[in-house]
Amino acid sequence: MQDGDLAAKDALQAGPGPEEQRNSSAAAGGSARHVVCTLGEGSYLLGIAGLVNSLVHAGFAGDILIGYRGALPSWVEPFRKGASDTSFQITPDVLVRMIVVEGDWHLNNTKAHFMADIAERHAADAELIYYLDSDIVVTHPWPAFAEWAMQGVVLVHDIADSTMSPHHAYRYAWRDLAAANGYECRAVTGYFNGGCIGFCRRDMRFVLAWRTLMDAAARAGIDMTTMKDTGGRLEFARRDQDVLNVAVMATDVPLALLGFEAMGQYPWVNTIIPHAINFRKPWLRNYIVDALRGFPANRTHLAYWRFVEGPLWPFTPAQIASKKRQLAIARLISLLHVRSFRDL
């Protein structure tokens, strides 16, 4: 474990007392600084534009920090604050800051380091920090997200292994990784998605532990240049997400948990962060071809196209109109022809 992480862990492990928790919870309300962060490169930057727009519509006020590789996306240029500035004033209440992510790790695997870096350096005065994947949009008012983070680290059950037993076979390797780095584990039921993590500063030890464990997994031979690998150790095949679940076991932070229906993965109820997990991403998908194959555009894809018309414009009005016509045709086809995943 790194010296800095040890010091932070020692200082934070006991957690705040009741009075400190009440003060921190009050600070996380309307007057405290809120930060959302995300990561993207290539076409995923188109997804980030939808995420930013959705946060504006949800009433978010604060900084959105975007870790990226490659060229700056063109959709931020109209909002640049200065010729050499990488800050962009999207609305009077929302500032976007673009941050280059170095290294050769797959961008997905840098989440813990990016979040910890934001909390320690880029937004050291932020009381509340959320990470959201670039293929997510927010459809619920932001104050609710802040309220949940006051109760504990916000996580969402994954659609796979959502009821994972505390005795699941993978957890033995996860406990070994935690123990080798000085952590004792608690019993946890469930497996959590890496697309949404929210926390108040009092629970920062969770992200510090996740960062430490990611480094430890890399030293143990897990290839962090890949997002997934089912050909090696299955316990760590999902890389950042598996180690996220190790961090849940290895820390004593309170949790505020949402079911996978929050990501739009269950019909019609409780969708608050539609997460376009299945199929190609919305900005790449041919919906008519998929509809003819029997796979309709689900609500997570429809939600993305609700948030592409400002304040950021990742597509031209003509491109958006064309895509919406395609969606309408695809939805009509899907009234007559739908295939079950069991048919595959």
C-alpha positions as CSV (number, residue, x, y, z in Angstrom):
1,M,0.0,0.0,0.0
2,Q,1.3,3.5,-0.8
3,D,2.4,5.7,2.1
4,G,-0.2,8.4,1.1
5,D,-3.0,5.8,1.0
6,L,-1.9,4.5,4.4
7,A,-1.9,7.9,6.0
8,A,-5.3,8.7,4.5
9,K,-6.7,5.3,5.5
10,D,-5.5,5.7,9.1
11,A,-7.0,9.2,9.4
12,L,-10.3,8.3,7.9
13,Q,-10.8,4.6,8.9
14,A,-12.6,5.5,12.2
15,G,-15.1,7.8,10.3
16,P,-16.8,10.8,11.7
17,G,-18.8,10.9,14.8
18,P,-22.6,11.5,14.8
19,E,-22.2,15.3,15.1
20,E,-19.6,15.4,12.2
21,Q,-21.9,13.3,10.1
22,R,-24.8,15.6,10.6
23,N,-22.6,18.6,9.7
24,S,-21.3,16.8,6.6
25,S,-24.8,15.9,5.6
26,A,-26.0,19.4,5.9
27,A,-23.0,20.7,3.9
28,A,-23.8,18.2,1.1
29,G,-27.1,20.0,0.6
30,G,-27.7,23.2,-1.5
31,S,-24.7,25.3,-0.4
32,A,-21.9,22.7,-0.8
33,R,-19.9,22.2,-3.9
34,H,-21.0,19.3,-6.1
35,V,-18.8,17.7,-8.7
36,V,-19.6,15.1,-11.3
37,C,-16.9,13.3,-13.2
38,T,-16.7,10.9,-16.2
39,L,-14.3,9.4,-18.6
40,G,-14.3,9.1,-22.4
41,E,-12.4,8.9,-25.6
42,G,-13.2,8.6,-29.3
43,S,-16.9,8.2,-29.9
44,Y,-17.7,7.9,-26.2
45,L,-17.3,11.7,-26.1
46,L,-20.6,11.9,-27.9
47,G,-22.1,10.1,-25.0
48,I,-20.6,12.5,-22.6
49,A,-22.4,15.4,-24.4
50,G,-25.7,13.7,-23.6
51,L,-24.7,13.1,-20.0
52,V,-23.8,16.8,-19.5
53,N,-27.1,18.0,-21.1
54,S,-29.1,15.6,-18.9
55,L,-27.3,16.9,-15.8
56,V,-28.2,20.5,-16.8
57,H,-31.9,19.5,-17.3
58,A,-31.8,17.6,-13.9
59,G,-30.9,20.8,-12.1
60,F,-27.2,20.0,-11.4
61,A,-25.1,23.0,-10.4
62,G,-21.3,22.6,-10.1
63,D,-18.3,21.4,-12.0
64,I,-18.3,18.4,-14.5
65,L,-14.8,17.1,-14.8
66,I,-14.2,15.0,-18.0
67,G,-11.1,12.8,-18.2
68,Y,-10.3,12.2,-21.8
69,R,-7.7,11.1,-24.3
70,G,-7.2,12.3,-27.9
71,A,-8.6,15.5,-29.3
72,L,-11.0,17.8,-27.5
73,P,-14.6,17.3,-28.7
74,S,-15.8,20.1,-31.0
75,W,-19.1,20.4,-29.0
76,V,-17.4,22.2,-26.1
77,E,-15.6,24.9,-28.2
78,P,-18.4,27.4,-28.3
79,F,-18.2,27.5,-24.5
80,R,-14.5,27.9,-24.0
81,K,-13.6,30.6,-21.4
82,G,-10.3,31.5,-22.9
83,A,-8.0,30.8,-25.9
84,S,-5.8,28.4,-23.9
85,D,-8.3,27.4,-21.3
86,T,-9.7,23.9,-20.9
87,S,-12.7,25.1,-18.9
88,F,-16.0,25.6,-20.6
89,Q,-19.0,27.5,-19.1
90,I,-21.9,25.5,-20.3
91,T,-24.5,27.4,-18.3
92,P,-24.2,30.0,-15.5
93,D,-24.4,27.1,-13.0
94,V,-22.4,24.4,-14.9
95,L,-18.7,24.5,-15.7
96,V,-17.1,21.7,-17.7
97,R,-13.4,21.0,-17.1
98,M,-11.4,18.8,-19.5
99,I,-8.5,16.8,-18.0
100,V,-6.1,14.7,-20.0
101,V,-5.7,11.1,-18.6
102,E,-2.2,9.8,-19.0
103,G,-0.9,6.2,-19.0
104,D,-1.6,3.0,-20.9
105,W,-4.4,1.5,-18.7
106,H,-7.7,1.1,-20.3
107,L,-9.6,4.3,-19.5
108,N,-12.3,2.3,-17.6
109,N,-9.6,1.1,-15.2
110,T,-8.6,4.6,-14.3
111,K,-11.9,5.4,-12.5
112,A,-10.6,5.0,-9.0
113,H,-7.4,7.0,-9.6
114,F,-9.4,9.7,-11.4
115,M,-11.9,10.1,-8.6
116,A,-9.2,10.1,-6.0
117,D,-7.2,12.7,-7.9
118,I,-10.3,14.9,-8.2
119,A,-11.0,14.7,-4.5
120,E,-7.3,15.4,-3.6
121,R,-6.3,17.9,-6.3
122,H,-8.8,19.1,-8.9
123,A,-11.7,19.7,-6.5
124,A,-10.3,19.5,-3.0
125,D,-13.1,21.7,-1.7
126,A,-15.9,19.5,-3.1
127,E,-18.2,18.0,-0.5
128,L,-19.9,15.6,-2.9
129,I,-18.5,13.7,-5.9
130,Y,-20.3,11.4,-8.4
131,Y,-18.8,9.4,-11.2
132,L,-21.1,8.5,-14.0
133,D,-20.3,6.4,-17.1
134,S,-20.3,8.2,-20.5
135,D,-23.2,6.0,-21.7
136,I,-25.5,7.1,-18.9
137,V,-28.0,10.0,-18.8
138,V,-29.7,11.4,-15.7
139,T,-33.5,11.6,-15.8
140,H,-34.2,12.3,-12.1
141,P,-33.8,15.6,-10.3
142,W,-30.3,16.1,-9.0
143,P,-31.2,17.0,-5.4
144,A,-32.2,13.3,-4.9
145,F,-28.7,12.1,-5.9
146,A,-27.2,14.5,-3.4
147,E,-29.5,13.3,-0.6
148,W,-28.6,9.7,-1.3
149,A,-24.9,10.4,-1.0
150,M,-25.5,12.0,2.4
151,Q,-26.6,8.5,3.6
152,G,-23.6,6.6,2.2
153,V,-21.6,5.6,-0.8
154,V,-24.1,5.4,-3.7
155,L,-23.8,2.2,-5.8
156,V,-26.1,0.4,-8.2
157,H,-26.6,-3.4,-8.4
158,D,-25.3,-4.8,-11.7
159,I,-27.7,-6.8,-13.9
160,A,-25.2,-9.7,-13.6
161,D,-24.8,-11.3,-10.2
162,S,-27.1,-8.7,-8.6
163,T,-27.7,-11.0,-5.6
164,M,-24.2,-12.4,-5.3
165,S,-23.9,-14.3,-2.1
166,P,-21.3,-13.4,0.5
167,H,-20.0,-17.0,-0.1
168,H,-19.7,-16.6,-3.8
169,A,-16.5,-18.4,-5.1
170,Y,-15.0,-15.1,-6.5
171,R,-15.1,-13.5,-3.0
172,Y,-12.3,-15.8,-1.7
173,A,-9.8,-14.3,-4.2
174,W,-11.2,-10.8,-3.4
175,R,-10.6,-11.3,0.3
176,D,-7.1,-12.5,-0.4
177,L,-6.3,-9.3,-2.3
178,A,-7.8,-7.2,0.4
179,A,-6.0,-9.0,3.2
180,A,-2.6,-8.8,1.4
181,N,-3.1,-5.0,1.5
182,G,-4.0,-4.6,5.1
183,Y,-7.8,-4.6,4.8
184,E,-10.3,-6.7,6.8
185,C,-13.5,-7.6,4.9
186,R,-17.1,-7.5,5.8
187,A,-19.9,-9.7,4.5
188,V,-21.6,-8.2,1.5
189,T,-24.6,-9.4,-0.6
190,G,-24.8,-8.2,-4.2
191,Y,-22.5,-7.2,-7.0
192,F,-22.3,-3.6,-8.0
193,N,-22.0,-1.8,-11.4
194,G,-19.0,0.5,-12.0
195,G,-21.1,3.1,-13.9
196,C,-22.4,5.1,-10.9
197,I,-20.5,5.9,-7.7
198,G,-21.4,8.8,-5.5
199,F,-19.9,9.8,-2.1
200,C,-19.5,12.6,0.4
201,R,-16.0,13.6,1.5
202,R,-16.4,11.9,4.8
203,D,-16.5,8.6,2.9
204,M,-13.5,9.3,0.7
205,R,-11.7,6.3,2.3
206,F,-13.8,4.1,0.0
207,V,-12.2,5.6,-3.2
208,L,-8.7,5.6,-1.7
209,A,-9.1,1.9,-0.9
210,W,-10.4,1.2,-4.4
211,R,-7.3,3.0,-5.8
212,T,-5.0,1.0,-3.6
213,L,-6.6,-2.3,-4.6
214,M,-6.5,-1.5,-8.3
215,D,-2.7,-0.9,-8.0
216,A,-2.4,-4.1,-6.0
217,A,-4.3,-6.1,-8.7
218,A,-2.0,-4.7,-11.4
219,R,1.1,-5.7,-9.4
220,A,-0.5,-9.2,-9.1
221,G,-0.6,-9.5,-12.9
222,I,-4.0,-8.4,-13.8
223,D,-3.7,-6.7,-17.2
224,M,-5.1,-3.2,-16.8
225,T,-4.7,-2.3,-20.5
226,T,-7.9,-4.3,-21.2
227,M,-11.4,-3.7,-20.0
228,K,-12.5,-7.3,-19.8
229,D,-10.7,-10.7,-20.1
230,T,-12.6,-13.9,-19.5
231,G,-9.5,-16.0,-20.5
232,G,-7.6,-15.4,-17.3
233,R,-8.8,-15.3,-13.7
234,L,-12.6,-15.0,-13.7
235,E,-12.5,-13.3,-10.3
236,F,-10.9,-10.2,-12.0
237,A,-12.3,-10.6,-15.5
238,R,-14.3,-7.3,-15.2
239,R,-11.2,-5.4,-14.0
240,D,-12.3,-2.1,-12.4
241,Q,-15.8,-3.4,-11.5
242,D,-14.5,-6.5,-9.8
243,V,-12.0,-4.5,-7.7
244,L,-14.8,-2.0,-6.9
245,N,-16.6,-4.9,-5.3
246,V,-13.5,-5.8,-3.4
247,A,-13.4,-2.2,-2.0
248,V,-17.0,-2.5,-0.9
249,M,-16.0,-5.6,1.2
250,A,-12.7,-4.0,2.4
251,T,-14.2,-0.8,3.8
252,D,-16.7,0.0,6.5
253,V,-18.4,2.9,4.8
254,P,-22.2,3.1,4.9
255,L,-23.9,2.2,1.6
256,A,-26.9,3.7,-0.2
257,L,-27.8,1.1,-2.8
258,L,-30.0,1.2,-5.9
259,G,-31.4,-1.8,-7.8
260,F,-30.4,-2.5,-11.4
261,E,-33.9,-1.1,-12.4
262,A,-32.3,2.3,-11.8
263,M,-30.3,1.8,-15.0
264,G,-33.4,1.1,-17.1
265,Q,-32.8,-2.6,-17.1
266,Y,-36.3,-3.5,-15.9
267,P,-39.6,-2.7,-17.6
268,W,-41.2,0.6,-16.9
269,V,-40.3,1.3,-13.3
270,N,-37.7,3.4,-11.3
271,T,-35.4,4.3,-14.2
272,I,-33.3,7.2,-13.0
273,I,-29.9,6.7,-14.8
274,P,-30.7,5.0,-18.1
275,H,-27.5,3.1,-18.9
276,A,-27.1,1.9,-22.5
277,I,-25.3,-1.3,-21.7
278,N,-26.7,-3.6,-24.3
279,F,-25.9,-3.5,-28.1
280,R,-23.8,-0.8,-29.7
281,K,-23.9,2.6,-28.1
282,P,-26.8,4.9,-29.1
283,W,-24.5,7.2,-31.3
284,L,-23.3,4.1,-33.3
285,R,-26.3,1.9,-33.5
286,N,-28.4,1.3,-36.6
287,Y,-31.8,0.9,-35.0
288,I,-33.7,-0.2,-38.2
289,V,-31.3,-3.1,-38.8
290,D,-31.5,-4.2,-35.2
291,A,-35.3,-4.0,-35.3
292,L,-35.4,-6.2,-38.3
293,R,-33.2,-8.7,-36.4
294,G,-35.8,-8.6,-33.6
295,F,-34.0,-6.2,-31.1
296,P,-35.9,-3.0,-30.4
297,A,-34.4,0.2,-29.1
298,N,-35.0,0.0,-25.3
299,R,-35.6,2.9,-23.0
300,T,-32.0,3.5,-22.2
301,H,-31.3,4.3,-25.9
302,L,-34.5,6.4,-26.2
303,A,-33.4,8.4,-23.2
304,Y,-30.0,9.3,-24.8
305,W,-31.7,10.9,-27.8
306,R,-33.8,13.1,-25.5
307,F,-30.7,14.9,-24.4
308,V,-28.8,15.8,-27.6
309,E,-30.4,19.1,-28.4
310,G,-28.6,21.5,-26.1
311,P,-27.0,23.2,-24.5
312,L,-24.3,20.9,-26.0
313,W,-24.9,19.8,-29.6
314,P,-22.9,16.7,-30.4
315,F,-24.9,16.3,-33.7
316,T,-26.4,18.7,-36.2
317,P,-30.1,19.3,-36.2
318,A,-30.4,17.3,-39.5
319,Q,-28.5,14.4,-38.0
320,I,-30.7,14.4,-34.9
321,A,-33.9,14.5,-37.0
322,S,-32.6,11.6,-39.2
323,K,-31.9,9.5,-36.1
324,K,-35.3,10.2,-34.6
325,R,-37.0,9.1,-37.9
326,Q,-34.9,6.0,-37.8
327,L,-36.0,5.4,-34.2
328,A,-39.7,5.9,-35.1
329,I,-39.4,3.4,-37.9
330,A,-37.6,0.9,-35.7
331,R,-40.2,1.2,-33.0
332,L,-42.9,0.5,-35.5
333,I,-41.1,-2.6,-36.8
334,S,-40.7,-3.8,-33.2
335,L,-44.4,-3.8,-32.6
336,L,-44.6,-6.7,-35.0
337,H,-41.3,-8.5,-34.6
338,V,-39.4,-8.9,-31.3
339,R,-36.9,-11.6,-30.4
340,S,-36.3,-12.9,-26.9
341,F,-32.7,-13.1,-25.7
342,R,-33.5,-16.7,-25.0
343,D,-33.6,-17.2,-28.8
344,L,-29.9,-16.4,-29.2
